[in-house]
Amino acid sequence: MTLHPICAFNDNYIWVLHDQQRALAVDPGEADGLLPWLREHGLTLEAILVTHHHRDHTGGVVRLHQATGARVVGPADEALPLPVEGVRGGQQLRVLGHPVEVLAVPGHTAGHVAFYLPSVAGRPVLFCGDTLFSGGCGRLFEGTPEQMLQSLDRLSSLPDDTRVCCAHEYTLSNLRFAQVVDPDNPALAAHVAHCQQLRERNQPTLPSSISLERQINPFLRCSQPALLAAALAHDPATPPTALGVFTTLRAWKNVFA
C-alpha cells in the first residue's frame, strides 16, 4: 500500500492510499488534480472518505463520484454535497481490504470524524482532517474548547508510530507559534529546522507521527509546566488546568501573526 498527498488549492492535501490498482481518497476539495493523477497511475478510485463538511474538503466529491462511482463515506451528522454512507465515532469499516475505525473528533466542526487504519504496510495511519495539524490544531468554528481538547487527547492516545495525515500544509506557521509558547523545547527546534529544509525543496512536511506531535505540538502538551507558564504570561486569568491552557493557547493562536 502506498500513501501519497496530492496538493490542492494553496495548502490543502488530498491523501490517496492505493495498492497499485485500487485507491481511496480523503477530503477531495477538488477533482481537477486528482482525476488525471489517478488515470496516469492506472488507479481505480473505490472509496472517498470525508472528515467534515467544509467545501475545501468536499468540493470535488460530486464530480469524483460521478466519474468513478466510488463509495463515499462521511460524517452522519454533517450536511455533505451528496448522500453518503454516514458514519459516527465507534463504527468499524473495511476499505480496500483494510479495517478502518471511525473516531468522533468534534471541535473544528460539530460532527467532524477521523479515520484510523490500525495497520497499513505495518504502521497505523490516521486521516484527521482539520482536527490535528502538525504543530497545531484546527480553529473552533462549531465546537467548544473542551470538545477539541478531548478530541486531541483521543488522537494523542493512538500508537506512537501512527502516521498523521493532516489536510493542510500549515506546519511552519504552526511551528512559529509553538516556538513562542515553548521556546526551550529541543525537539521542537530540531523539527523546525527539518521542516524548513523540506519546504525549501518544495516537499511536504507530512505525514507526521503521533510520537513527534506529543513532543512538539503545544496543543498536545497543555499539561506541561512550560505551556502553563506561557499561557499565564499571555493571560494571567488562565485557569491552571489543561483545559484552561488549551483555551488560552487556542485564542492566542487565532490572533498570532
N, C-alpha and C positions, 0 to 999 in steps of 0.2 A: 504494500500500500504506500502511496506517495502523497505527501501533503504539500500543497502549493498555494501561495497567495497571489491573487490577481488584483492588480491595482485598479481602483475605480475613483472617479471624481478627483478631488485634490489629495485626499488622505485616507480613503476607505480601502479596506481589503475584503475581497470576496474569497473565502477559503474554499479550496477544492481538494477533496480527498478521492483518490482513484486507484484502481488496481490494473491499470493499463488498458482496461476495456470499459468498465463502468465507473461512473463518477457521482459524487454528491457535491452540492454547492451550498454554502452557508451565507445567508444575508446578501443576496444579489441585488444591490441597489440599482444596477443597470444590466442590460443584456448585451449591449454592443460589443464590449470587450470579451465577454465570456463565451458567447456562441462561436465566434471564429476560433478562439483558443481550443474549445472542445473539438471542433472539426479538424483543426490542424493536428491534434494529438490522437485523433481517431477514437474519441471517447463518447459513450452514450450517457447522457445525464439521466440518472434514475431517480434521484431524490433532491429536494430542496428543503433545507432546514432554515427556519426563520426564528430569530430570537425575540424580536419585538416589532412594533408597528411603524416605526419611523421610516419615512419614504426613502432615505438613503440606504435602507436595508431591504426594502420591499419593492422598489421601483421597477426592477426587472423581472419580477416573479411572473406576472401575467404573460409576458412575451415568451419567457423561457418555458412556461408550462404549455403554451400553445404550440411552440416549436418542437417540444420533445415529449410531451405527455408525462413529464416527471411527476412523481408523488410529491406533494407539498405538505410539510408538517410545520405547525406554528402554534403560538400560544392560544389556548382556547378562549381566554378572557380579553383578547385584544382584537380590534377591527383590522382585518387584513384585506388586501385588494381583490381577493377571490376566495371562494370557500376552500378551506384547508382541513387537513386532519388535525383537529385541535387537541393539544396536549397540556397537561398540568404537571407540576412537580410531583415526583414519585413514580411516574409512569415509566415503563420499560418499552423500548422499541428495538427493532432489528433493521439495520440499514446496511446495504452492501455485505450482508452476512455477518455484520458486527453488532453486538449488543450496544445499545445506547440508553443511558439513563437521563431522564429529564429532571432538571433541577429548577425549582422556583427561586428566582433571584430578583424580587421586586425592589424598586428604588429609583432607577433611571426612568422606567415606566412601571405602571401598576401590575401588569401581567407578564413582565419580562421573564423569559426562561433561558437556561443554558443547557447545552447538550454535552454530556460526558461519555466518552468511549473508553472503557477500562483498559483495553489493550489493542493498540494498532502498531503493528511491527514491533511488539514487545514493550511499548510505552503507552501510558494513557494520553488522551487528547481531550482538551476542553475547548469548546466553542462558546465563548462567554459574551458575545455581542458588545454592548456598551456598559456592562456592569463593572468588570475589572479591566483596566488598562495596565500596560507595563509602566510601573512607577506612579500609577494614579487610579482613578475610578471615574465613573460617569457622573454627570450632573443629576441632581434630583429634580426631574421635571414633574413627576407624578407621585413619587413616594416620599417617605419620611427618612430622616437620618437613621432612626432605629431600624427601619426595614433594610436600608442599604448596608448598614453595619452588619446586620445578621446575614445578609446575602454574601458579603465579603468574607465573613467568618466561615460560612459554609464552603466557599471556594478555597479558602486558605487551609481547610482541613483535608483537602484532597492530597493524594500521594505526592511526595517531593518531586518526582520526575515527570509529573503531568505537564505536557506541553500546553501552554496558554496561548490560544489563538484569538487575540483581540481583533476588533473590527476596524481599528483606526491606527494610523501611524502618528500617534501623539507622544511617543516615548521621550524625545529630547525635551519637549515642552514640559512634560510631567516631571522629568528629572531635574529641570531647573528649579522648580518649586520644591522638590524633595530635598535638594541641597540647601535651600534656605532654611527649611524646618528641621533638617537632620544633618548639619554640616560636618559632624565628626564621624560619619559612618564610612569606614574604608571600603566596604563592599560597594556602596553607592558611588564613591569616587571612581573606583575601577570600572564600574559598569558605564558610567558617563563616558569615559574615555573610549571604551569598546564601542558604544553606540555611535559616538561621533565618527569613528573610523568607518563604521558600516554605512552611515548616511553619506559620508564623503564619496563612497564608492557607489552610491545610489542603491544600496542593498537594504532590505527590510531589517528592522531590529527585532522582529518577531519570527517564530514564536518565542515567548519567554518560557519560564518554568515556575511552578508554584514555589519551589525551594528558593529560587532567586527573588521572587516577589516578596517572600517573607523577610528577606534580608534588606531590600532596597525600597519597598513601597510604603510610604508613610501611612497610607490608609489601612494597611495590614499590620501596623505597628503602634496602634493607638494606646496600647497598654504599656509601652516603653517609657521610662522616665524622661528620656530626651525629647520625646514628642509631647509629653505633658508640659515640660518646661517651655517648649516653643509655643504651644497653644496658649499658655498662661501669659507669656511675654506679649503675644499678639492681642489677647483678650483676657484681662485679669478675672473676668467673671466666668471663665470656663470651669464647669464642674470637674473635679479631679477623677473622672471616670473615663473608660474607653469611649463611651457614647459622647460624653462632653468633649473630649479631644477630637473625635471624629467630626462632630458638628462644627466646631471652630475651624478645623482644618479645611473642611469642605467649603464653608462660607468664605474663608480666606482665599482658597484656590479660585473661587468664582471671580474674584476681582484682581487676581495676581497678574501682573503684566510681565 
